[in-house]
């Protein structure tokens, strides 16, 4: 397979445990909670070689999101107020809504896409998406683009 520097957005539950531990170790080092990389990798239970192999290739989504636009796709019930509730979540996380496109509901289900500008003041984007997915009547939320 040809080497590529492409990027993917992957949900945390789909990642191998070693990658999640690399993120955890990086956070320990970056915040100064441990004095060295060796202490961080010992604390999270991975090898130094695993840490150095992946440290530049994995990071929380919100770390690199500021100043970008993300496009989300949704399927949700066609219920009065549900879209308003989703838009309020975006506003509560201090993101800027750029566009909203909604299809005509079929069988009581609407498909829509929302483009959102992530600002320096925007809170954790992953938590924002999680909160939208937890809304009663929202079937799924997926990030389909990040520019």
Backbone torsions as a table, in degrees:
resi	resn	phi	psi	omega
1	UNK	NA	137.2	-178.7
2	UNK	-70.0	137.8	179.2
3	UNK	-69.1	138.8	-177.8
4	UNK	-141.0	154.0	175.2
5	UNK	-108.7	24.6	178.8
6	UNK	-64.3	158.7	-179.5
7	UNK	-116.4	149.8	178.1
8	UNK	-132.4	148.3	170.3
9	UNK	-103.4	119.2	-175.8
10	UNK	-126.9	135.4	176.9
11	UNK	-67.2	147.0	-177.5
12	UNK	-53.5	-40.1	-176.6
13	UNK	-66.2	-15.3	-179.7
14	UNK	-93.0	-7.2	-176.2
15	UNK	-86.0	144.4	172.8
16	UNK	-62.4	147.6	-176.0
17	UNK	-57.6	-35.5	-178.0
18	UNK	-60.9	-37.0	179.6
19	UNK	-67.7	-39.1	177.9
20	UNK	-65.5	-36.3	178.5
21	UNK	-70.5	-31.9	175.1
22	UNK	-63.0	-44.1	178.0
23	UNK	-60.8	-42.7	179.7
24	UNK	-63.4	-43.5	179.4
25	UNK	-64.5	-41.2	178.4
26	UNK	-60.0	-41.5	179.9
27	UNK	-63.8	-40.7	178.3
28	UNK	-61.4	-43.7	-179.8
29	UNK	-68.7	-46.8	-176.6
30	UNK	-63.4	-34.0	-178.6
31	UNK	-88.3	-4.9	179.1
32	UNK	76.9	14.4	-179.8
33	UNK	-70.6	-19.0	175.3
34	UNK	-130.9	151.0	-176.2
35	UNK	-78.5	-17.5	-176.0
36	UNK	-151.7	164.6	174.7
37	UNK	-60.5	-41.0	-180.0
38	UNK	-57.2	-44.2	178.8
39	UNK	-64.6	-39.5	-179.5
40	UNK	-64.9	-46.8	-178.1
41	UNK	-67.3	-35.5	176.1
42	UNK	-64.1	-41.0	-178.4
43	UNK	-65.2	-39.0	-177.8
44	UNK	-91.3	-13.7	174.7
45	UNK	87.2	39.0	174.6
46	UNK	-129.8	167.6	178.0
47	UNK	-83.9	158.3	176.1
48	UNK	-62.9	-35.7	-179.2
49	UNK	-65.1	-38.3	176.3
50	UNK	-64.2	-42.3	179.4
51	UNK	-58.8	-51.8	-176.6
52	UNK	-70.1	-28.1	178.8
53	UNK	-65.9	-39.7	-171.8
54	UNK	-110.3	-8.4	-169.5
55	UNK	-58.2	-31.2	-179.0
56	UNK	-92.5	-1.1	-175.1
57	UNK	-112.3	-4.1	-179.7
58	UNK	-133.9	135.8	178.5
59	UNK	-159.8	151.9	176.9
60	UNK	-60.5	142.8	-178.1
61	UNK	-53.7	-43.3	-175.5
62	UNK	-66.6	-19.8	179.9
63	UNK	-64.6	-28.0	-175.5
64	UNK	-118.1	10.3	-172.9
65	UNK	-84.2	-27.5	-174.7
66	UNK	-56.9	135.8	179.2
67	UNK	83.0	8.7	-178.9
68	UNK	-115.3	171.3	173.8
69	UNK	-116.3	131.2	174.2
70	UNK	-114.2	147.6	176.2
71	UNK	-115.8	127.2	-179.0
72	UNK	-110.1	143.4	172.1
73	UNK	-116.7	143.5	-175.1
74	UNK	-132.3	154.0	158.7
75	UNK	-127.3	131.2	-176.2
76	UNK	-149.2	157.3	177.5
77	UNK	-64.7	147.6	176.6
78	UNK	-85.9	82.1	-178.4
79	UNK	-126.1	138.1	178.7
80	UNK	-56.9	131.1	175.2
81	UNK	91.3	-15.3	-176.2
82	UNK	-66.9	-46.3	177.9
83	UNK	-61.0	-41.1	177.8
84	UNK	-59.2	-40.2	178.4
85	UNK	-63.4	-41.6	179.0
86	UNK	-65.8	-43.4	179.4
87	UNK	-64.3	-34.4	177.6
88	UNK	-65.0	-37.1	177.3
89	UNK	-61.3	-44.2	178.6
90	UNK	-60.5	-44.0	178.8
91	UNK	-64.9	-41.2	179.6
92	UNK	-61.7	-31.9	178.4
93	UNK	-86.4	5.4	175.7
94	UNK	62.4	39.9	172.3
95	UNK	-102.1	161.3	-176.2
96	UNK	-108.4	120.7	179.1
97	UNK	-78.4	124.3	-179.5
98	UNK	-99.3	-47.6	-179.7
99	UNK	-142.5	152.3	173.6
100	UNK	-135.5	126.2	175.5
101	UNK	-125.6	122.8	179.8
102	UNK	-125.0	136.6	176.2
103	UNK	-81.4	166.2	171.9
104	UNK	-70.0	128.5	-178.4
105	UNK	-60.8	137.3	176.8
106	UNK	-122.6	124.6	-178.9
107	UNK	62.5	29.7	178.0
108	UNK	79.9	7.0	-179.4
109	UNK	-118.8	130.6	177.9
110	UNK	-108.9	139.6	172.4
111	UNK	-105.3	137.7	177.9
112	UNK	-148.7	160.5	172.5
113	UNK	-129.0	144.5	179.6
114	UNK	-131.8	128.5	173.1
115	UNK	-98.3	130.7	-173.8
116	UNK	-128.2	130.5	174.9
117	UNK	-87.8	127.3	178.3
118	UNK	-92.2	120.1	-176.4
119	UNK	-99.8	163.5	176.5
120	UNK	-58.3	-25.6	179.9
121	UNK	-90.0	-3.7	-179.2
122	UNK	-67.3	134.1	177.6
123	UNK	-75.7	-177.7	-174.5
124	UNK	-51.7	114.3	-177.2
125	UNK	-64.2	-38.1	179.1
126	UNK	-59.9	-42.4	178.8
127	UNK	-67.5	-36.0	178.0
128	UNK	-61.7	-47.2	179.5
129	UNK	-63.7	-42.4	177.8
130	UNK	-58.7	-43.6	-179.5
131	UNK	-64.8	-38.8	177.4
132	UNK	-64.3	-41.6	179.9
133	UNK	-64.3	-28.9	-179.3
134	UNK	-78.4	-10.9	179.4
135	UNK	-62.0	131.8	176.3
136	UNK	-62.3	126.5	-179.8
137	UNK	102.0	-12.5	176.3
138	UNK	-91.2	121.3	-177.4
139	UNK	-82.4	-42.6	174.0
140	UNK	-162.4	158.3	174.5
141	UNK	-133.8	129.6	177.4
142	UNK	-133.0	142.0	173.2
143	UNK	-85.1	118.0	-178.0
144	UNK	-105.7	-13.4	178.6
145	UNK	-158.0	150.8	174.8
146	UNK	-141.9	119.6	-177.9
147	UNK	-123.0	NA	NA
